[in-house]
C-alpha cells in the first residue's frame, strides 16, 4: 500500500470496535474506498499492525478477536 489515511484507519477501528461494519462491500463504501483498497487496509491492520480481525458472517460485521489497534500500538485507553 502506498499511502495510509490515518482518518480512515481510526474510522475503521471505531467501526470494528462497535461491530457496525456491515459486509466488506458496505464497509468499503462507508469508508469511501474501493473494495480492493479496503482489503489492502484490512491487510495493513492484520499484518503490519498485528491486530486480530475476524468477520462474522451471521452478524455481517468485522470484530477484534484479541489484539485491537490500541493494544497493537502499545497504547492504553484512559477510562476516566
N, CA, C and O atoms as a GROMACS GRO file, in nm:
protein
  320
    1UNK      N    1   0.085  -0.117   0.000
    1UNK     CA    2   0.000   0.000   0.000
    1UNK      C    3   0.090   0.123   0.000
    1UNK      O    4   0.187   0.130   0.075
    2UNK      N    5   0.057   0.216  -0.082
    2UNK     CA    6   0.142   0.333  -0.098
    2UNK      C    7   0.124   0.435   0.013
    2UNK      O    8   0.223   0.489   0.064
    3UNK      N    9   0.000   0.463   0.052
    3UNK     CA   10  -0.025   0.569   0.148
    3UNK      C   11  -0.142   0.529   0.236
    3UNK      O   12  -0.242   0.477   0.188
    4UNK      N   13  -0.129   0.554   0.364
    4UNK     CA   14  -0.234   0.523   0.460
    4UNK      C   15  -0.298   0.653   0.506
    4UNK      O   16  -0.228   0.748   0.542
    5UNK      N   17  -0.430   0.657   0.505
    5UNK     CA   18  -0.504   0.772   0.554
    5UNK      C   19  -0.539   0.745   0.700
    5UNK      O   20  -0.620   0.657   0.729
    6UNK      N   21  -0.479   0.820   0.791
    6UNK     CA   22  -0.498   0.798   0.934
    6UNK      C   23  -0.645   0.812   0.974
    6UNK      O   24  -0.692   0.738   1.060
    7UNK      N   25  -0.717   0.904   0.912
    7UNK     CA   26  -0.859   0.921   0.943
    7UNK      C   27  -0.937   0.793   0.910
    7UNK      O   28  -1.027   0.754   0.984
    8UNK      N   29  -0.902   0.730   0.798
    8UNK     CA   30  -0.970   0.606   0.761
    8UNK      C   31  -0.933   0.493   0.857
    8UNK      O   32  -1.018   0.411   0.892
    9UNK      N   33  -0.808   0.488   0.899
    9UNK     CA   34  -0.765   0.387   0.996
    9UNK      C   35  -0.842   0.403   1.127
    9UNK      O   36  -0.890   0.304   1.182
   10UNK      N   37  -0.854   0.524   1.175
   10UNK     CA   38  -0.926   0.549   1.300
   10UNK      C   39  -1.075   0.520   1.285
   10UNK      O   40  -1.138   0.467   1.377
   11UNK      N   41  -1.132   0.555   1.171
   11UNK     CA   42  -1.274   0.524   1.147
   11UNK      C   43  -1.296   0.374   1.139
   11UNK      O   44  -1.394   0.322   1.194
   12UNK      N   45  -1.206   0.302   1.071
   12UNK     CA   46  -1.216   0.156   1.064
   12UNK      C   47  -1.212   0.098   1.204
   12UNK      O   48  -1.293   0.011   1.238
   13UNK      N   49  -1.118   0.145   1.285
   13UNK     CA   50  -1.104   0.095   1.422
   13UNK      C   51  -1.233   0.116   1.500
   13UNK      O   52  -1.281   0.024   1.567
   14UNK      N   53  -1.290   0.236   1.493
   14UNK     CA   54  -1.414   0.267   1.564
   14UNK      C   55  -1.526   0.173   1.521
   14UNK      O   56  -1.598   0.118   1.605
   15UNK      N   57  -1.540   0.154   1.391
   15UNK     CA   58  -1.649   0.070   1.340
   15UNK      C   59  -1.628  -0.076   1.376
   15UNK      O   60  -1.725  -0.147   1.404
   16UNK      N   61  -1.504  -0.123   1.375
   16UNK     CA   62  -1.477  -0.261   1.414
   16UNK      C   63  -1.505  -0.280   1.562
   16UNK      O   64  -1.567  -0.379   1.601
   17UNK      N   65  -1.461  -0.186   1.645
   17UNK     CA   66  -1.487  -0.196   1.789
   17UNK      C   67  -1.636  -0.201   1.819
   17UNK      O   68  -1.679  -0.274   1.908
   18UNK      N   69  -1.715  -0.124   1.745
   18UNK     CA   70  -1.858  -0.117   1.770
   18UNK      C   71  -1.939  -0.216   1.687
   18UNK      O   72  -2.062  -0.216   1.690
   19UNK      N   73  -1.868  -0.300   1.612
   19UNK     CA   74  -1.930  -0.405   1.531
   19UNK      C   75  -2.041  -0.350   1.441
   19UNK      O   76  -2.152  -0.404   1.434
   20UNK      N   77  -2.009  -0.242   1.373
   20UNK     CA   78  -2.108  -0.180   1.283
   20UNK      C   79  -2.050  -0.162   1.142
   20UNK      O   80  -2.073  -0.060   1.077
   21UNK      N   81  -1.975  -0.263   1.097
   21UNK     CA   82  -1.909  -0.251   0.968
   21UNK      C   83  -1.996  -0.291   0.850
   21UNK      O   84  -1.987  -0.230   0.744
   22UNK      N   85  -2.079  -0.391   0.868
   22UNK     CA   86  -2.154  -0.447   0.756
   22UNK      C   87  -2.065  -0.540   0.676
   22UNK      O   88  -1.958  -0.579   0.722
   23UNK      N   89  -2.110  -0.576   0.559
   23UNK     CA   90  -2.033  -0.665   0.471
   23UNK      C   91  -1.908  -0.593   0.423
   23UNK      O   92  -1.897  -0.471   0.438
   24UNK      N   93  -1.813  -0.666   0.365
   24UNK     CA   94  -1.693  -0.597   0.312
   24UNK      C   95  -1.728  -0.486   0.212
   24UNK      O   96  -1.665  -0.380   0.213
   25UNK      N   97  -1.826  -0.510   0.128
   25UNK     CA   98  -1.866  -0.408   0.030
   25UNK      C   99  -1.925  -0.285   0.099
   25UNK      O  100  -1.895  -0.171   0.062
   26UNK      N  101  -2.009  -0.308   0.200
   26UNK     CA  102  -2.069  -0.197   0.275
   26UNK      C  103  -1.963  -0.119   0.352
   26UNK      O  104  -1.965   0.004   0.356
   27UNK      N  105  -1.872  -0.193   0.413
   27UNK     CA  106  -1.764  -0.131   0.491
   27UNK      C  107  -1.679  -0.043   0.400
   27UNK      O  108  -1.647   0.070   0.435
   28UNK      N  109  -1.643  -0.095   0.284
   28UNK     CA  110  -1.564  -0.017   0.188
   28UNK      C  111  -1.638   0.109   0.147
   28UNK      O  112  -1.579   0.217   0.139
   29UNK      N  113  -1.768   0.097   0.122
   29UNK     CA  114  -1.849   0.212   0.082
   29UNK      C  115  -1.855   0.316   0.195
   29UNK      O  116  -1.847   0.436   0.168
   30UNK      N  117  -1.871   0.271   0.320
   30UNK     CA  118  -1.876   0.362   0.435
   30UNK      C  119  -1.746   0.441   0.450
   30UNK      O  120  -1.746   0.554   0.498
   31UNK      N  121  -1.636   0.380   0.408
   31UNK     CA  122  -1.504   0.444   0.418
   31UNK      C  123  -1.466   0.519   0.290
   31UNK      O  124  -1.359   0.580   0.283
   32UNK      N  125  -1.553   0.514   0.191
   32UNK     CA  126  -1.526   0.575   0.061
   32UNK      C  127  -1.400   0.516  -0.002
   32UNK      O  128  -1.312   0.589  -0.050
   33UNK      N  129  -1.393   0.382  -0.001
   33UNK     CA  130  -1.281   0.309  -0.059
   33UNK      C  131  -1.334   0.210  -0.162
   33UNK      O  132  -1.449   0.166  -0.154
   34UNK      N  133  -1.250   0.175  -0.257
   34UNK     CA  134  -1.285   0.064  -0.346
   34UNK      C  135  -1.272  -0.065  -0.265
   34UNK      O  136  -1.207  -0.068  -0.161
   35UNK      N  137  -1.333  -0.171  -0.314
   35UNK     CA  138  -1.327  -0.300  -0.244
   35UNK      C  139  -1.181  -0.347  -0.230
   35UNK      O  140  -1.142  -0.394  -0.124
   36UNK      N  141  -1.104  -0.334  -0.335
   36UNK     CA  142  -0.964  -0.380  -0.331
   36UNK      C  143  -0.880  -0.296  -0.235
   36UNK      O  144  -0.797  -0.351  -0.162
   37UNK      N  145  -0.901  -0.165  -0.232
   37UNK     CA  146  -0.828  -0.080  -0.139
   37UNK      C  147  -0.870  -0.110   0.004
   37UNK      O  148  -0.786  -0.108   0.095
   38UNK      N  149  -0.997  -0.139   0.025
   38UNK     CA  150  -1.044  -0.179   0.158
   38UNK      C  151  -0.967  -0.301   0.206
   38UNK      O  152  -0.922  -0.304   0.321
   39UNK      N  153  -0.951  -0.402   0.120
   39UNK     CA  154  -0.880  -0.523   0.161
   39UNK      C  155  -0.730  -0.494   0.184
   39UNK      O  156  -0.667  -0.564   0.263
   40UNK      N  157  -0.675  -0.395   0.117
   40UNK     CA  158  -0.538  -0.354   0.146
   40UNK      C  159  -0.528  -0.293   0.287
   40UNK      O  160  -0.434  -0.322   0.360
   41UNK      N  161  -0.626  -0.211   0.323
   41UNK     CA  162  -0.630  -0.156   0.459
   41UNK      C  163  -0.645  -0.267   0.562
   41UNK      O  164  -0.580  -0.265   0.666
   42UNK      N  165  -0.731  -0.362   0.534
   42UNK     CA  166  -0.753  -0.474   0.625
   42UNK      C  167  -0.624  -0.555   0.643
   42UNK      O  168  -0.591  -0.596   0.754
   43UNK      N  169  -0.551  -0.576   0.535
   43UNK     CA  170  -0.423  -0.647   0.542
   43UNK      C  171  -0.323  -0.565   0.623
   43UNK      O  172  -0.244  -0.621   0.698
   44UNK      N  173  -0.325  -0.433   0.609
   44UNK     CA  174  -0.238  -0.345   0.687
   44UNK      C  175  -0.267  -0.362   0.836
   44UNK      O  176  -0.174  -0.374   0.916
   45UNK      N  177  -0.395  -0.362   0.872
   45UNK     CA  178  -0.433  -0.384   1.012
   45UNK      C  179  -0.380  -0.518   1.062
   45UNK      O  180  -0.322  -0.525   1.170
   46UNK      N  181  -0.400  -0.621   0.984
   46UNK     CA  182  -0.365  -0.756   1.029
   46UNK      C  183  -0.214  -0.780   1.031
   46UNK      O  184  -0.161  -0.830   1.131
   47UNK      N  185  -0.144  -0.746   0.925
   47UNK     CA  186  -0.005  -0.787   0.911
   47UNK      C  187   0.096  -0.682   0.952
   47UNK      O  188   0.203  -0.716   1.004
   48UNK      N  189   0.065  -0.556   0.931
   48UNK     CA  190   0.158  -0.450   0.970
   48UNK      C  191   0.138  -0.408   1.116
   48UNK      O  192   0.235  -0.386   1.188
   49UNK      N  193   0.013  -0.398   1.158
   49UNK     CA  194  -0.017  -0.353   1.294
   49UNK      C  195  -0.034  -0.469   1.391
   49UNK      O  196  -0.026  -0.449   1.512
   50UNK      N  197  -0.058  -0.589   1.340
   50UNK     CA  198  -0.069  -0.706   1.426
   50UNK      C  199  -0.202  -0.723   1.497
   50UNK      O  200  -0.210  -0.789   1.601
   51UNK      N  201  -0.308  -0.663   1.442
   51UNK     CA  202  -0.440  -0.680   1.503
   51UNK      C  203  -0.502  -0.810   1.455
   51UNK      O  204  -0.469  -0.861   1.349
   52UNK      N  205  -0.592  -0.862   1.535
   52UNK     CA  206  -0.661  -0.987   1.503
   52UNK      C  207  -0.806  -0.953   1.470
   52UNK      O  208  -0.889  -0.937   1.560
   53UNK      N  209  -0.836  -0.941   1.341
   53UNK     CA  210  -0.970  -0.903   1.296
   53UNK      C  211  -1.035  -1.023   1.227
   53UNK      O  212  -0.976  -1.086   1.139
   54UNK      N  213  -1.157  -1.052   1.269
   54UNK     CA  214  -1.234  -1.160   1.210
   54UNK      C  215  -1.363  -1.105   1.152
   54UNK      O  216  -1.408  -0.997   1.190
   55UNK      N  217  -1.423  -1.182   1.061
   55UNK     CA  218  -1.552  -1.144   1.004
   55UNK      C  219  -1.657  -1.244   1.051
   55UNK      O  220  -1.638  -1.365   1.037
   56UNK      N  221  -1.767  -1.195   1.106
   56UNK     CA  222  -1.878  -1.278   1.149
   56UNK      C  223  -1.985  -1.271   1.040
   56UNK      O  224  -2.054  -1.170   1.026
   57UNK      N  225  -1.998  -1.378   0.965
   57UNK     CA  226  -2.091  -1.375   0.852
   57UNK      C  227  -2.237  -1.375   0.896
   57UNK      O  228  -2.324  -1.334   0.819
   58UNK      N  229  -2.266  -1.421   1.018
   58UNK     CA  230  -2.404  -1.422   1.066
   58UNK      C  231  -2.450  -1.283   1.110
   58UNK      O  232  -2.566  -1.247   1.093
   59UNK      N  233  -2.358  -1.206   1.167
   59UNK     CA  234  -2.390  -1.069   1.208
   59UNK      C  235  -2.349  -0.968   1.102
   59UNK      O  236  -2.377  -0.849   1.115
   60UNK      N  237  -2.283  -1.015   0.998
   60UNK     CA  238  -2.234  -0.929   0.888
   60UNK      C  239  -2.152  -0.813   0.940
   60UNK      O  240  -2.181  -0.697   0.911
   61UNK      N  241  -2.049  -0.845   1.018
   61UNK     CA  242  -1.962  -0.741   1.070
   61UNK      C  243  -1.824  -0.796   1.102
   61UNK      O  244  -1.807  -0.914   1.130
   62UNK      N  245  -1.726  -0.707   1.098
   62UNK     CA  246  -1.591  -0.741   1.143
   62UNK      C  247  -1.582  -0.712   1.291
   62UNK      O  248  -1.654  -0.626   1.343
   63UNK      N  249  -1.494  -0.784   1.361
   63UNK     CA  250  -1.472  -0.759   1.503
   63UNK      C  251  -1.330  -0.800   1.540
   63UNK      O  252  -1.266  -0.879   1.471
   64UNK      N  253  -1.282  -0.743   1.649
   64UNK     CA  254  -1.150  -0.781   1.700
   64UNK      C  255  -1.161  -0.910   1.779
   64UNK      O  256  -1.258  -0.932   1.851
   65UNK      N  257  -1.062  -0.994   1.764
   65UNK     CA  258  -1.053  -1.117   1.840
   65UNK      C  259  -0.918  -1.116   1.910
   65UNK      O  260  -0.824  -1.184   1.869
   66UNK      N  261  -0.908  -1.037   2.016
   66UNK     CA  262  -0.780  -1.023   2.085
   66UNK      C  263  -0.724  -0.885   2.064
   66UNK      O  264  -0.781  -0.785   2.108
   67UNK      N  265  -0.611  -0.878   1.995
   67UNK     CA  266  -0.539  -0.752   1.979
   67UNK      C  267  -0.618  -0.649   1.898
   67UNK      O  268  -0.656  -0.674   1.784
   68UNK      N  269  -0.642  -0.534   1.961
   68UNK     CA  270  -0.708  -0.422   1.893
   68UNK      C  271  -0.602  -0.327   1.840
   68UNK      O  272  -0.482  -0.349   1.861
   69UNK      N  273  -0.644  -0.224   1.773
   69UNK     CA  274  -0.549  -0.125   1.721
   69UNK      C  275  -0.467  -0.064   1.834
   69UNK      O  276  -0.345  -0.052   1.824
   70UNK      N  277  -0.535  -0.024   1.941
   70UNK     CA  278  -0.466   0.043   2.052
   70UNK      C  279  -0.367  -0.051   2.122
   70UNK      O  280  -0.256  -0.010   2.155
   71UNK      N  281  -0.407  -0.175   2.146
   71UNK     CA  282  -0.316  -0.267   2.212
   71UNK      C  283  -0.198  -0.304   2.121
   71UNK      O  284  -0.087  -0.324   2.168
   72UNK      N  285  -0.224  -0.312   1.991
   72UNK     CA  286  -0.116  -0.342   1.895
   72UNK      C  287  -0.014  -0.230   1.892
   72UNK      O  288   0.105  -0.254   1.868
   73UNK      N  289  -0.059  -0.106   1.915
   73UNK     CA  290   0.031   0.009   1.918
   73UNK      C  291   0.091   0.034   2.056
   73UNK      O  292   0.173   0.125   2.074
   74UNK      N  293   0.051  -0.048   2.154
   74UNK     CA  294   0.103  -0.032   2.290
   74UNK      C  295   0.040   0.083   2.366
   74UNK      O  296   0.100   0.136   2.460
   75UNK      N  297  -0.080   0.121   2.327
   75UNK     CA  298  -0.149   0.233   2.391
   75UNK      C  299  -0.255   0.180   2.487
   75UNK      O  300  -0.310   0.072   2.468
   76UNK      N  301  -0.283   0.257   2.589
   76UNK     CA  302  -0.390   0.224   2.684
   76UNK      C  303  -0.491   0.336   2.682
   76UNK      O  304  -0.455   0.454   2.678
   77UNK      N  305  -0.617   0.299   2.685
   77UNK     CA  306  -0.723   0.399   2.690
   77UNK      C  307  -0.749   0.438   2.834
   77UNK      O  308  -0.758   0.352   2.922
   78UNK      N  309  -0.762   0.567   2.859
   78UNK     CA  310  -0.795   0.617   2.993
   78UNK      C  311  -0.946   0.620   3.006
   78UNK      O  312  -1.013   0.693   2.933
   79UNK      N  313  -0.999   0.541   3.096
   79UNK     CA  314  -1.144   0.530   3.112
   79UNK      C  315  -1.201   0.630   3.209
   79UNK      O  316  -1.314   0.612   3.253
   80UNK      N  317  -1.129   0.734   3.245
   80UNK     CA  318  -1.180   0.835   3.340
   80UNK      C  319  -1.267   0.933   3.271
   80UNK      O  320  -1.319   1.025   3.334
   0.00000   0.00000   0.00000
